[in-house]
Amino acid sequence: MPSKTGPAPGTERRAAFLERGAVVVPGLLDLDWCERLQAAIERCQASPSQFYGVLSPPGELKVDSDLFRWFDDPDIAEVTHSSPLPALGAELCGADAAVLIEDQWFCSEPGAISRSPWHQDHPYYNLDRPFATVWVTLDDVAADAALRVVEGSHATGITYAPIEFSSSISTIGGASELEPVPDVDTDPENFPVTTWDLKAGDAVAIDSRMLHSTGVREVADRPFRRLSTRYAHPDTRYLDLGEQAAVFWRMLPHGLSTGDLVAGEVFPLIEP
Ligand SMILES: O=C(O)CCC(=O)C(=O)O
């Protein structure tokens, strides 16, 4: 029977997410959160984890990144576990709870071109179904420096080979038999790009199969910091993709084999 009160909150957002592969959520985090996370990134930079990497080529203004800092940073633990982030993750996965797969911050120093290459998140992850990446900018950022997506690319059925992001470490295990990511920027007819002017605290949530990139334009006068948090449906199971997967899968003590539910100590189930 149709509800008298209309669709439940979030239902329309999930419908848009399923159809377009991306939704913008203005003001998902408030400015207090943005400042706390900017300070968290500084702490992490001063004390990098085994996953830390510099993404920019040697000699260029620095773009760096680290992952799984919820393990040791209290503010990253709080934002990934009990802020508006997991609620959005669960909503977009179509569930009441979500499995926290990974947090990953990125920091481009003032003037750096961030240039995260076009890629899909999905082929880096040993997961048997798509998940949601909630990307939040912690600084105001103009279109083209911010996240760029090819809307609808989550629904083509094509998975492209993972591509190396880092200039300082190897983040993928090895070769893939998948086809390489196409040259999106030279083919606007087949790959129409969407990007947004965003304020600190705004989020863009994307389906893990969505082609996305950042940064053909630099943020000149201040750092450009952002946090990606990846949430999966509670029923998600481990699927060993072999060498093409991100190397962190071999570094973390998750003890998972193909077919196991991923939720557990390393990938906690969060009930917002
Ligand atoms: O912010 C960036 O530079 C890249 C973000 C991204 O591609 C991701 O988190 O999957």
PDBQT file of the ligand as one rigid body, heavy atoms in Angstrom, charges set to zero:
ROOT
HETATM    1  O1  LIG A 301      40.392  12.762  -4.274  1.00  0.00    +0.000 OA
HETATM    2  C1  LIG A 301      41.090  12.180  -5.064  1.00  0.00    +0.000 C 
HETATM    3  O2  LIG A 301      42.085  12.682  -5.588  1.00  0.00    +0.000 OA
HETATM    4  C2  LIG A 301      40.756  10.779  -5.539  1.00  0.00    +0.000 C 
HETATM    5  C3  LIG A 301      39.607  10.146  -4.838  1.00  0.00    +0.000 C 
HETATM    6  C4  LIG A 301      39.313   8.801  -5.408  1.00  0.00    +0.000 C 
HETATM    7  O3  LIG A 301      39.514   8.550  -6.558  1.00  0.00    +0.000 OA
HETATM    8  C5  LIG A 301      38.775   7.754  -4.564  1.00  0.00    +0.000 C 
HETATM    9  O4  LIG A 301      38.725   7.895  -3.343  1.00  0.00    +0.000 OA
HETATM   10  O5  LIG A 301      38.393   6.703  -5.112  1.00  0.00    +0.000 OA
ENDROOT
TORSDOF 0
